[in-house]
Amino acid sequence: MSASVPRLVIAAPSSGSGKTTVATGLMAAFAARGLAVSPHKVGPDYIDPGYHALATGRVGRNLDAYLCGPELVGPLFLHGARGCDIAVVEGVMGLYDGAAGEGELASTAHVAKLLRAPVVLVVDASSQSRSVAALVHGFASWDPEVRVGGVILNKVASDRHEELLREALEQAGVPVLGVLRRVPQVDTPSRHLGLVPVAERHAAAVEAVGAMAAQVSDGCDLGALEALARAAGAVPGRSAPWTPGRPERPRPQTPDGLVVAVAGGEAFTFSYAEHTELLTAAGAEVVTFDPLRDEELPEGTRGLVIGGGFPEVYAAELSANEPLRKAVAELASSGAPVAAECAGLLYLCRELDGLPMCGVLDAGARMTERLTLGYRDAVAVGDSALAAAGTRMRGHEFHRTVVEPGSGAEPAWGVRGPRPRVEGFVQRGVHASYLHTHWASEPGVARRFVERCRTS
């Protein structure tokens, strides 16, 4: 695949400006034109890529320079964009907002520079006219390495309002590539951690994506946006796409093959596509199951991966599925490898908000009003099925729950920083933690996990 895949980054001065509507709508509008569209999201967010996948028919992928390192942003982008005609990258927060205390690291601007991709700035124009020129000029000139190739004006009130905005922006030298009128918000409901995931509202989400596509198609110059994307040139630096590697041995084809079960369904929607690819490349047969409905683990399960999601929303249903809770507990007690992140940690606890869970860990979990959010720099405290002692990984936390105690006799991670602490649980084959990690940054964890499944 050519490293000069056409691409755009959709950014904004701040959160709430309309990035998701424009990015998702643009993906769907390009797809409706017959283009194969590669969808990407800056940062660790799991939810927006689900909407991107609906818009494009392809897996939504994350580009996070903190979790994976700047050197992997280009290769991971090219991996996701294989065989595509164009790529659309939705930014995170404001254009220049990155990891706290780390300068530009992991900001939308940083990723745009790493990809050498033109930026389209989505501006909420609802409470301004001529001032929009100063705003856009400031963002376009702040960093000369960031190329702001155009602006899309959102929440424009009238033809007269649009005329005033366009007149002002002529002085800023940044072309207007779209104008979206102030209309009732597209139906994308939110709750305590952001948008409701696609898996929980599939039919309504399809309608919402269609509405976004119509809004963008009606208000934006798709031809000019595509031309801007095609002018991007080659992705700088290493041009080879990332690869999960090749299986070290043939994947078992018999019914008693090496099966790694991965939790899915409405309660467990947070997962990076590369994790499954890495497990498969290491020789595992990955089988998805739904803890809300399936009463047994997949046949031949030798290891279990339970990622993030919303078990707190589905606590009653998860608790009611007693046969599966017992099956998970039995698998863990056998010493089989179990990797659990955030929601998975809660599911393995003794209880969640007073309702029985799997009881693998002697800890209780409950909802709180406090949001825990941020990047973390962590090191494995001891050996586990997932990581050797001393393995350093970067991760992020995003939850409104608390687990008590916060760590076991053998913690999973030591979190570095101004307030060092330990957190999580290592117990026989179990590695459970609040930390979300991206395994592409340390592919050895997937190989180690599969090897432990093979030998346990």
C-alpha positions in Angstrom: 0.0 0.0 0.0 1.2 3.5 -0.8 2.3 5.6 2.1 0.6 8.6 0.5 -2.9 7.7 1.4 -5.2 10.8 1.2 -6.1 11.9 4.7 -7.7 14.7 6.7 -7.7 15.4 10.5 -10.9 16.9 11.8 -10.1 19.2 14.8 -11.6 22.0 16.8 -10.7 24.8 19.2 -12.3 22.9 22.1 -14.5 19.9 23.0 -18.2 20.4 22.1 -17.6 22.2 18.8 -19.0 19.4 16.6 -15.9 17.2 15.8 -17.7 13.9 16.1 -20.7 15.0 14.0 -18.5 16.4 11.2 -15.9 13.5 11.3 -18.5 10.7 11.4 -20.7 12.5 8.9 -17.8 13.1 6.5 -16.7 9.4 6.8 -20.3 8.3 5.8 -20.6 10.9 3.1 -17.3 9.8 1.5 -18.4 6.2 1.8 -21.7 7.0 0.0 -19.6 8.4 -2.8 -18.1 4.9 -3.3 -14.8 5.6 -1.5 -13.2 3.1 0.9 -12.8 5.2 4.0 -10.3 4.4 6.8 -11.7 5.8 10.2 -9.3 6.8 13.0 -9.6 8.6 16.4 -6.9 10.5 18.2 -6.5 9.4 21.8 -7.7 6.5 23.8 -11.4 6.8 23.3 -13.3 3.6 22.6 -16.8 4.9 21.9 -16.4 7.2 18.9 -14.6 4.5 16.8 -17.9 2.5 17.1 -19.8 5.2 15.3 -16.9 5.6 12.8 -17.2 1.8 12.0 -20.9 2.3 11.3 -20.1 5.1 8.9 -17.5 3.3 7.0 -18.0 -0.4 7.3 -14.4 -0.8 8.6 -13.0 -1.2 12.1 -12.5 2.2 13.8 -8.9 2.5 15.1 -7.1 4.7 17.6 -4.0 6.8 17.1 -2.5 7.6 20.5 1.0 9.0 20.7 1.1 8.6 24.5 -0.1 5.0 24.8 1.9 3.7 21.7 4.6 6.2 21.3 5.0 8.8 18.5 7.0 6.3 16.4 4.0 4.0 16.0 1.4 6.5 15.0 2.4 6.4 11.3 2.7 2.6 11.1 -0.6 2.1 12.9 -2.3 4.6 10.6 -1.0 2.8 7.5 -2.1 -0.6 9.0 -5.7 0.7 9.4 -5.7 2.4 6.0 -4.6 -0.7 3.9 -6.7 -0.8 0.8 -8.5 2.5 1.4 -9.1 5.5 -0.9 -9.1 8.1 1.9 -8.7 8.4 5.7 -10.5 10.6 8.1 -9.0 11.2 11.6 -11.2 12.6 14.3 -9.2 14.7 16.8 -9.5 14.9 20.6 -10.4 17.9 22.8 -9.0 21.1 21.4 -6.4 21.0 18.6 -3.4 21.7 20.8 -4.6 19.9 24.0 -2.4 16.9 24.8 -1.4 14.8 27.8 -1.3 16.8 31.0 2.2 18.3 31.6 3.6 16.7 28.5 3.4 19.6 26.0 2.0 18.7 22.6 2.3 14.9 23.3 -0.8 13.0 22.1 -2.6 16.2 21.0 -4.5 16.3 17.7 -1.8 18.7 16.5 0.9 16.3 17.4 -0.8 13.4 15.5 -1.5 15.7 12.5 2.2 16.6 12.4 3.3 12.9 12.7 1.0 12.1 9.8 1.7 15.3 7.9 -2.0 15.6 7.4 -4.0 18.7 6.7 -6.3 19.9 9.5 -9.9 21.0 9.0 -11.0 23.1 12.0 -14.6 22.8 13.1 -15.7 26.0 14.8 -18.8 26.6 16.8 -19.9 30.0 15.4 -23.1 30.3 17.4 -22.0 33.2 19.5 -19.7 35.2 17.2 -19.3 36.8 13.8 -16.1 38.8 13.0 -14.3 37.4 16.0 -14.2 34.0 14.2 -11.4 35.3 12.0 -9.2 36.0 15.1 -9.9 32.6 16.5 -9.1 30.8 13.3 -6.0 32.9 12.6 -4.7 32.1 16.1 -5.1 28.4 15.7 -3.7 28.4 12.1 -0.6 30.4 13.1 0.2 29.0 16.5 2.4 26.2 15.2 3.7 26.6 11.7 4.1 22.8 11.3 0.4 22.3 11.7 -1.4 23.0 8.3 -4.9 24.2 8.9 -6.3 23.7 5.4 -9.8 24.8 5.9 -12.6 25.5 8.4 -16.1 24.2 8.8 -18.5 26.6 10.5 -21.0 24.9 12.8 -24.2 26.1 14.4 -24.6 29.0 11.9 -27.9 30.8 12.5 -28.9 32.3 9.2 -27.8 33.3 5.7 -26.8 36.8 7.1 -24.8 35.2 9.9 -23.0 33.0 7.3 -22.3 36.1 5.2 -20.7 37.9 8.1 -18.6 34.9 9.0 -17.3 34.4 5.5 -16.4 38.0 5.1 -14.4 37.9 8.3 -12.6 34.7 7.3 -11.4 36.1 4.0 -8.9 38.1 6.1 -7.7 35.0 7.9 -6.7 33.3 4.6 -8.3 30.0 5.6 -10.9 28.7 3.2 -14.4 27.9 4.4 -15.1 24.3 3.4 -18.5 23.9 5.0 -21.3 25.6 6.8 -23.7 23.7 9.1 -26.8 25.3 10.2 -28.0 25.4 13.8 -30.3 22.4 13.9 -31.7 20.1 16.6 -28.8 17.9 17.8 -28.4 14.5 16.2 -29.6 11.8 18.5 -26.4 10.7 20.2 -27.3 10.3 23.8 -24.6 10.5 26.5 -24.2 9.3 30.1 -21.5 9.2 32.8 -18.6 8.3 30.5 -19.6 10.0 27.2 -21.7 8.8 24.3 -23.7 5.6 24.6 -21.8 2.9 22.6 -23.1 1.7 19.3 -23.6 -1.9 20.6 -26.2 -0.7 23.1 -28.3 1.2 20.5 -27.5 -0.1 17.1 -30.6 0.8 15.2 -30.8 4.3 16.6 -27.0 4.7 16.0 -27.5 3.8 12.3 -30.1 6.5 12.1 -27.9 9.0 13.9 -24.9 8.3 11.5 -27.3 8.8 8.5 -28.4 12.1 9.9 -24.8 13.2 10.4 -24.0 12.2 6.8 -26.9 14.1 5.4 -26.0 17.2 7.4 -22.4 17.1 6.2 -23.3 16.3 2.6 -25.7 19.2 2.5 -23.4 21.8 4.1 -19.9 20.9 3.1 -17.9 21.0 -0.1 -17.0 17.3 -0.3 -15.0 17.8 -3.5 -12.8 20.4 -1.9 -12.4 18.3 1.2 -11.4 15.3 -0.9 -8.9 17.5 -2.9 -7.4 18.7 0.4 -6.9 15.1 1.6 -5.3 14.1 -1.7 -2.8 16.9 -1.4 -1.4 15.4 1.8 1.6 13.7 0.3 3.5 10.8 1.9 3.3 9.9 5.5 6.7 10.9 7.0 9.2 8.6 8.6 8.9 4.9 8.6 6.6 4.0 5.7 5.8 0.3 6.4 2.4 -0.4 8.0 2.4 -1.9 11.5 1.9 -5.7 11.5 0.9 -7.9 14.4 3.5 -10.5 13.3 3.1 -14.1 12.2 2.0 -17.0 14.2 4.9 -18.8 15.8 3.2 -22.1 15.1 0.1 -23.1 13.1 -3.2 -22.2 14.8 -4.8 -25.4 16.1 -7.6 -26.6 13.9 -9.0 -29.3 16.2 -11.9 -28.7 18.6 -9.5 -28.7 21.6 -7.4 -25.9 20.0 -6.0 -23.0 21.9 -9.1 -20.8 22.3 -8.8 -17.3 23.9 -12.3 -16.1 24.9 -12.9 -12.3 24.7 -15.8 -10.7 26.4 -18.1 -8.7 24.2 -21.8 -7.6 24.0 -23.3 -4.5 25.4 -21.5 -4.6 28.7 -18.0 -5.0 27.4 -17.5 -2.8 24.3 -14.1 -1.3 25.0 -11.3 -3.0 23.0 -8.6 -2.1 20.6 -8.7 -4.1 17.3 -5.0 -4.7 17.5 -5.4 -6.8 20.6 -7.3 -9.5 18.8 -4.9 -9.3 15.8 -1.9 -9.8 18.2 -3.6 -12.7 19.9 -4.4 -14.3 16.6 -0.8 -13.7 15.3 0.5 -15.4 18.5 -1.4 -18.6 17.6 -4.7 -18.2 19.4 -8.2 -18.7 18.1 -10.1 -15.7 19.4 -13.8 -16.3 20.2 -16.1 -13.6 21.4 -18.8 -14.3 24.0 -21.5 -12.2 25.7 -21.5 -12.3 29.5 -25.0 -11.0 29.5 -26.4 -14.0 27.5 -24.0 -16.8 27.3 -24.1 -19.3 30.2 -20.9 -21.0 29.2 -17.5 -19.9 28.1 -16.6 -20.9 24.5 -15.7 -24.5 24.0 -12.0 -25.2 24.5 -11.3 -21.9 26.3 -7.7 -21.8 27.6 -7.5 -18.1 28.4 -9.9 -15.2 29.0 -9.7 -11.5 28.1 -12.2 -9.1 29.6 -11.8 -5.5 28.5 -13.6 -2.3 29.4 -17.2 -1.3 29.1 -20.2 -0.6 31.4 -20.7 -3.5 33.8 -22.2 -0.9 36.3 -25.1 -0.3 33.8 -25.7 -4.0 33.4 -24.8 -5.2 36.9 -28.2 -6.9 37.6 -28.1 -8.8 34.3 -24.4 -9.9 34.8 -25.2 -11.0 38.3 -28.2 -12.9 37.2 -26.1 -15.0 34.8 -24.8 -17.2 37.6 -23.7 -20.1 35.4 -21.3 -18.0 33.5 -20.0 -16.3 36.7 -19.2 -19.7 38.1 -17.5 -20.8 34.8 -15.3 -17.7 35.0 -14.4 -18.4 38.6 -13.6 -22.0 37.8 -11.4 -21.1 34.9 -9.5 -18.5 37.1 -9.1 -21.0 39.9 -7.5 -23.5 37.5 -4.7 -21.1 36.9 -5.6 -20.3 33.3 -4.5 -16.8 32.2 -7.1 -14.1 32.6 -6.5 -10.5 31.6 -9.0 -8.0 32.8 -9.1 -4.2 32.4 -11.4 -1.8 34.2 -14.8 -3.3 33.5 -13.2 -6.7 33.5 -11.7 -5.9 37.0 -15.2 -5.0 38.3 -16.6 -8.3 36.9 -14.0 -10.3 38.6 -14.7 -8.7 42.0 -16.8 -10.3 44.8 -19.6 -7.8 44.2 -20.5 -4.7 42.2 -22.9 -2.2 43.9 -24.0 -5.0 46.3 -24.7 -7.5 43.5 -22.7 -10.7 43.3 -20.1 -10.9 40.5 -17.6 -13.7 39.7 -15.8 -13.6 43.1 -12.4 -14.3 41.6 -11.0 -11.3 43.6 -11.6 -10.7 47.2 -12.6 -7.1 46.6 -15.8 -5.0 46.3 -16.7 -2.5 43.6 -19.1 0.4 43.6 -20.1 3.4 41.6 -19.1 6.9 42.8 -19.7 10.5 41.7 -16.0 11.1 41.1 -14.5 10.7 37.6 -11.0 9.2 37.5 -9.5 10.1 34.1 -6.0 10.4 32.8 -2.9 8.8 31.3 -0.7 6.7 33.5 3.0 5.6 33.3 3.2 2.1 34.8 5.6 -0.7 35.4 4.7 -4.4 36.1 5.5 -5.0 39.8 6.0 -8.8 39.4 5.7 -11.6 36.9 2.2 -12.3 35.6 0.5 -14.1 32.6 0.5 -10.7 30.9 3.8 -9.1 31.6 7.2 -9.9 33.1 8.3 -7.9 36.2 9.7 -4.6 35.1 7.7 -4.3 31.9 6.9 -0.7 31.4 3.6 0.3 29.7 1.6 3.4 29.4 -2.1 3.3 29.9 -5.1 5.4 30.8 -7.9 5.3 33.4 -11.5 6.3 32.7 -14.1 5.3 35.3 -16.5 6.5 38.0 -16.1 3.4 40.2 -13.9 2.4 43.0 -12.6 -1.0 44.0 -11.7 -1.7 47.7 -9.0 -2.7 48.3 -7.4 -1.1 45.3 -4.7 -3.7 45.1 -4.0 -7.3 46.2 -1.0 -8.9 47.9 0.6 -9.0 44.5 -0.3 -5.8 42.6 -0.5 -5.6 38.9 1.2 -2.2 38.3 3.3 0.3 40.0 2.0 3.7 38.8 4.8 6.2 38.4 4.6 10.0 38.8 4.2 12.6 41.5 2.1 10.3 43.7 3.5 6.8 43.1 1.2 3.9 44.0 0.4 0.3 43.3 -2.9 -0.9 41.9 -4.6 -4.0 40.5 -4.3 -7.7 41.2 -2.0 -10.6 40.2 -3.4 -13.9 41.4 -2.3 -17.2 39.9 -3.1 -16.6 36.1 -5.2 -13.5 36.7 -4.0 -10.0 35.8 -6.7 -7.5 36.7 -6.3 -3.7 36.8 -8.1 -0.4 36.1 -5.5 0.5 33.5 -6.4 0.3 29.8 -3.3 -0.4 27.8 -2.6 -0.7 24.0 -0.8 -3.9 23.3 0.7 -2.7 20.1 3.1 -0.7 22.2 4.5 -3.9 23.8 3.5 -6.9 21.5 5.3 -9.3 23.8 2.4 -9.2 26.2 0.1 -10.9 23.7 2.7 -13.5 22.9 3.4 -14.1 26.6 -0.3 -14.4 27.3 -0.9 -17.0 24.5 2.2 -19.0 25.6 0.9 -19.1 29.2 -2.5 -20.3 27.8 -0.6 -23.0 25.9 1.3 -24.2 29.0 -1.1 -23.7 31.9 
